[in-house]
Every structure is written in structure tokens, then in C-alpha cells.
């Protein structure tokens, strides 16, 4: 199935480095699926506030959660959410041409506070499974008190923009190529380490398979 491209408007239009921009929904999905921490930008009491938080998604919405006491999760207000992955440094012959290989997404919209209990549980499950697949059915689910203490926001993915930078430095065919300096990229990768048991666990309790299998793998 061919997905409709992301709509382009004043919020999502790429004004600089347009060649790195993408309106492909598959690129948006790939950026979101490769991580689980975003930065939520919102204006609170007339001042900008940017908060890191865990997220999850379905085909239409991004889900963000936090404490009911959080001023950034009031809902019904314009927000901007960003997700960025750094894939390496671009080390050129001149400092001016240095850069970063990256994948990023920016999502604009009005966050909606979810109040329906079933929708809230479904959103929290998506969020949990996005970060730790298999954990929702393994761990104890939230009770009424915990649900009441948690705010869940839904943000439409309709107003989103994506930028991706890959490849070598851009000065290989310019005057600085005659300097005789090394240039290239320094890739950056990360993977899950060895699970570390809680010191208070009883001895001999095995690591669940859905957690143990992630050791040495990359998220997404």
C-alpha cells in the first residue's frame, strides 16, 4: 500500500537544506520507530519549556505521558515534538564544512489529553511496548490510583517534517581538497547492554526472554 505523503505547510516546509528533507511517511515512521525518547516543546506561563519524555505511536498519533502535576502536559495547547538520532560526525577538511549525519522528525499540533479509560490504557500499552516490547504483558498493569496520577497526551502525526543527512563531507571537490588533510565520517552506534538485576531480587530469578534477547541489539 502506498502511503500519502506528509502535507507541506508553513509549519512543515523545509526552508534550509531542502535536499535533506522528506515528505515520505515511511521515513517518519522509521525515525519514530528507531527511538523512544522525544523532546516536547510547549509554552507554559509565557515561557518556552522543552521536556524529554518517552513516547509511543500508532499509525495516526504519537502518545506522550507524565505526571498529572506536569505543567507541560496540560493539553489543548500548541506543541512541537522532536525526535533526533545522531549517526555520526562528518569531519571535513575545514571546520566550516563539519557536520553531523542524523535522522530527525518534528511534529506540530495541538496535544489532546486522553480521559477515556480504555483509550488511556491502550495508549499506555503502545508507549510501553514501543520502548520495551513484551513488558506490558509481563509486568503488573497500572491500577486506578496510578492511572489517575498519569497524564497521557495524543498528538496527531499529520503535521510532521523529516530531515535526514547521510554520507561524506561536502568539500572533497573544492579548494580544501588540496590541503592533504584526512576527511571522512566517524560513525556512532549504540546497543543494549547486559541486563543488570535489581539487587533486591531473590537469587535464581531468571531474566525474562523478551529482555534477555535485546542484549547486544539496537533499538528499532
C-alpha positions, 0 to 999 in steps of 0.5 A: 500500500502506498502511503500519502505523503506528509502535507507541506505547510508553513509549519512543515516546509523545509526552508534550509537544506531542502535536499535533506528533507522528506515528505515520505511517511515511511521515513517518519515512521522509521525515525519514530520507530528507531527511538523512544525518547522525544523532546516536547516543546510547549509554552507554559506561563509565557515561557518556552519549556522543552521536556524529554519524555518517552513516547509511543505511536500508532499509525495516526498519533504519537502518545506522550505521558507524565505526571498529572502535576506536569505543567507541560502536559496540560493539553489543548495547547500548541506543541512541537515534538522532536525526535533526533538520532545522531549517526555520526560526525562528518569531519571535513577538511575545514571546520566550516564544512563539519557536520553531523549525519542524523535522522530527525522528525518534528511534529506540530499540533495541538496535544489532546489529553486522553480521559477515556479509560480504555483509550488511556490504557491502550495508549499506555500499552503502545508507549510501553511496548514501543520502548520495551516490547513484551513488558506490558504483558509481563509486568503488573498493569497500572491500577486506578490510583496510578492511572489517575496520577498519569497524564497521557497526551495524543498528538496527531502525526499529520503535521510532521517534517523529516530531515535526514543527512547521510554520507561524506563531507561536502568539500572533497571537490573544492579548494580544501581538497588540496590541503592533504588533510584526512576527511571522512565520517566517524560513525556512532552506534549504540546497543543494549547492554547486559541486563543488570538485576535489581539487587533486591531480587531473590537469587535464581530469578531468571531474566525474562526472554523478551529482555534477555534477547535485546542484549547486544541489539539496537533499538528499532 
